[in-house]
């Protein structure tokens, strides 16, 4: 009897998903000032288990983006806001906020000014 390779792959995939080991893609909305780094894309798909890993994945795919959104300690800059499914991550878990398949992240630069 020949082992069913597809069955084994499906069992491995299910195990990784249940154990939190499977990294799934999330959508990230890119603000206009950063689109030069994403070749004009307003939304990209990257992988990560949390916001920190998503930022690292962004940097791996779009060199220079991390220095625009993070300070020297790797923390998100004060004037950059991250929203996970419309929730500000600063009130959830900041860069350690977990993400899952199908989540939507928005990077929103703060706007100041006025009279």
PEMOPE-V574235 format. One record per pair of residues at least 4 apart in sequence whose ideal C-beta (glycine too) atoms are under 8 Angstrom apart, sorted by the first residue. I is the first residue (numbers start at 0). GAP is how many residues later the second one is. D is the distance in Angstrom with one decimal. If there is no record, write none. Layout:
# PEMOPE-V574235
I GAP D
I GAP D
This chain:
# PEMOPE-V574235
2 4 7.8
2 5 6.6
3 4 6.7
4 4 6.3
5 4 6.3
6 4 6.4
7 4 6.3
8 4 6.3
9 4 6.4
10 4 6.3
11 4 6.3
12 4 6.3
12 9 6.9
13 4 6.2
14 4 6.0
14 6 7.9
15 5 4.3
15 6 3.9
16 4 7.8
16 5 4.6
19 29 7.1
22 24 4.5
22 25 6.4
22 26 5.9
22 30 7.5
23 23 6.8
23 76 6.5
23 77 3.3
23 78 7.6
24 20 4.5
24 21 6.7
24 22 5.4
24 76 7.0
25 19 7.0
25 20 6.6
25 21 7.3
25 22 6.9
25 28 6.3
25 73 5.1
25 74 7.7
25 75 7.3
25 76 7.3
25 77 4.5
25 78 7.1
25 79 5.9
26 16 5.6
26 17 7.5
26 18 5.8
26 76 7.4
26 77 5.0
26 78 6.9
27 15 6.8
27 16 5.4
27 17 7.5
27 18 5.9
27 26 6.7
27 30 6.7
27 76 8.0
27 77 4.6
27 78 7.7
27 79 6.6
28 13 6.7
28 14 5.4
28 75 7.1
28 76 6.9
28 77 4.3
28 78 6.5
29 4 5.2
29 5 5.5
29 7 8.0
29 8 5.1
29 11 6.3
29 12 5.7
29 13 6.5
29 14 6.3
29 77 6.4
30 4 7.5
30 76 5.6
30 77 6.3
30 78 5.4
31 10 8.0
32 35 8.0
32 76 6.3
33 4 6.7
33 31 6.1
33 34 6.1
33 35 7.6
33 73 6.9
34 4 7.9
34 5 5.3
34 6 6.6
34 7 6.4
35 4 7.7
36 25 4.7
36 26 7.4
36 27 5.5
36 28 4.8
36 31 7.3
37 4 8.0
37 6 5.6
37 24 5.2
37 27 7.5
43 14 7.4
43 17 7.2
43 18 7.3
45 8 5.7
45 11 3.9
45 12 5.5
45 15 6.3
46 6 7.4
46 7 7.7
46 10 5.3
47 4 7.4
47 5 3.1
47 6 3.8
47 7 7.7
47 8 6.9
47 9 5.1
47 51 6.1
48 4 5.3
48 49 6.3
48 50 6.8
49 4 7.1
49 43 7.6
49 45 7.0
49 46 5.5
49 47 5.9
49 48 5.1
49 49 6.1
50 4 6.4
50 25 8.0
50 31 6.2
50 33 7.2
50 38 5.8
50 42 7.9
50 43 7.3
50 44 4.8
50 45 7.1
50 46 4.9
50 48 6.7
50 54 7.4
51 4 6.6
51 22 7.5
51 43 4.3
51 44 6.5
52 4 6.2
53 4 6.4
53 45 6.2
53 51 6.4
54 4 6.5
54 11 5.9
54 14 6.8
54 15 6.4
54 21 7.9
54 40 7.1
55 4 6.4
55 10 7.5
56 4 6.4
57 4 5.7
57 7 5.1
57 8 6.7
58 4 6.8
58 5 7.8
58 6 5.8
58 7 3.9
63 4 6.7
64 4 6.4
65 4 5.2
68 7 6.2
68 8 6.2
68 11 4.9
68 38 6.4
69 4 5.5
69 5 6.3
69 6 5.9
69 7 6.4
70 4 5.3
70 5 7.9
70 6 5.5
73 21 7.4
74 19 7.8
74 20 6.8
75 4 5.5
75 6 6.0
75 13 7.9
75 18 7.3
75 19 6.4
77 32 7.6
78 30 6.2
78 31 4.3
78 33 7.8
79 27 6.5
79 28 7.5
79 29 5.7
79 30 7.1
80 7 6.4
80 9 7.7
80 26 7.5
80 27 4.5
80 28 7.5
80 29 6.3
81 6 7.5
81 7 4.6
81 8 7.9
81 23 6.3
81 24 7.3
81 25 6.0
81 26 7.7
82 4 6.3
82 5 5.9
82 6 7.0
82 22 6.9
82 23 4.4
82 25 6.5
83 5 5.4
83 8 6.7
83 13 5.9
83 15 6.5
83 19 6.0
83 20 7.6
83 21 5.6
84 18 5.9
84 19 5.7
85 20 7.8
86 4 7.1
86 5 5.9
87 4 7.4
88 4 6.8
88 5 5.8
88 6 7.5
88 8 4.6
89 4 5.8
91 5 4.6
92 4 3.9
92 5 7.1
98 4 4.7
98 6 7.1
